[in-house]
Amino acid sequence: MAARSYLFVPGDRPERFDKACAAGADVVILDLEDAVTPERKGEARESIRSWLNAGGKAWVRVNGSDTEWHADDCSLFEVPGLLGVSLPKAENAAQIAALAQRMPEPLRILPIVESARGVWNAEHIAAAPKVQCLAFGSVDFQVDTGIVGDGEELLFARSRLVIASAMARIGAPVDGVTIDLANLELLASDVQRARQQGFAGKLCVHPKQVAPINDGFRPSEHEVQWARQVMEAVAAHSGVGAISLSGKLIDLPVILRAQRILEKI
């Protein structure tokens, strides 16, 4: 099953690492970028190194490839326990290719697309080596473009990431953070929208957001019941041409949709 919840943890708060891993997130990302001030970058990097060497397992968000800290962050790639690397400010395939050359197998990359240039080049970023899936940095994207609003105002950008991912045959993308941490109703609404638009997961910054995200990307009981009925109808009519369920035609796209729902249970 594809990862649904991606929980960021400040890299300079090692006392939170184990707690984050126990919060139920599918992916924990130890953050060396936005969550850490410049004067604490080195300390955070060594805290992550020590924790990973001691048996911890997590992803790491490195600093951008154009920053002074990026090369030192890449020294973590050989540390046991590193599960993958998130690259912020992903804007072109060359950035991803350069990072991929530094990374041993089986590590994969989660590029965060958070600028106009990144969204414009989404198809090239998605097709770059070792990319597992794309993530949408919606807050930074709004700042870069001057767009106000996180709903239909960002439909084009979100759709571009979904289509680029499908074209590259990588995992469906991951939606951005809901920054109102106290509003779980808004979070549930954001998750529903993301799922309807073709996203498979969502970034988050607080453990209390994890369960609503995981639940929101799980198929509903109605969807599961429908999918099972479709597959039962297919099994019962093996070798027969046209199949219908409740008066609706069951063709290959319908069957594939039902199979994908049941894979997510």
WOJO-V394631 format. One record per pair of residues at least 6 apart in sequence whose C-alpha atoms are under 6 Angstrom apart, sorted by sequence separation. I is the first residue (numbers start at 1). J is the second residue. If there is no record, write none. Layout:
BEGIN
i: (I:I)
j: (J:J)
END
This chain:
BEGIN
i: (244:63:165:243:62:11:5:11:5:6:7:8:9:10:11:90:109:6:7:8:9:90:108:109:110:3:59:84:86:90:108:109:110:111:112:113:114:57:58:59:61:64:84:85:86:87:88:89:108:110:112:113:10:56:57:58:59:60:61:62:86:87:89:112:174:191:59:61:91:114:115:173:174:176:177:53:91:114:172:173:174:175:176:177:90:172:174:29:31:32:52:115:28:29:30:31:32:33:28:29:93:227:12:93:97:11:92:93:133:133:135:138:126:134:135:136:137:133:135:136:123:127:122:126:23:25:4:5:4:5:6:7:8:6:7:4:1)
j: (250:70:172:250:73:30:25:31:26:27:28:29:30:31:32:111:130:28:29:30:31:112:130:131:132:26:82:107:109:113:131:132:133:134:135:136:137:81:82:83:85:88:108:109:110:111:112:113:132:134:136:137:35:81:82:83:84:85:86:87:111:112:114:137:199:216:85:87:117:140:141:199:200:202:203:80:118:141:199:200:201:202:203:204:118:200:202:58:60:61:81:144:58:59:60:61:62:63:59:60:124:258:44:125:129:44:125:128:170:171:173:176:165:173:174:175:176:173:175:176:164:168:164:168:207:210:200:201:201:202:203:204:205:204:205:214:264)
END
